[in-house]
């Protein structure tokens, strides 16, 4: 997933009052993959797992 998708997820996590570190630990995703600007990709499976955990619809993603 691109940087814009990670930014959107970051905002969703803030709205749900859960940190990236907590999501990474709970779902077993490398923390660096959630960080914007690291260059580490977030694969689509992990993106969908995060959306499912946060109860958000991936098709609602807003990318400029």
ABEGO torsion letter per residue (X at the ends): XBAAAAAAAAAAAAAAGBBAAAAAAAAGBBAAAABBGAGBBBBAAAAAAAAAAAGBBAAABBBX
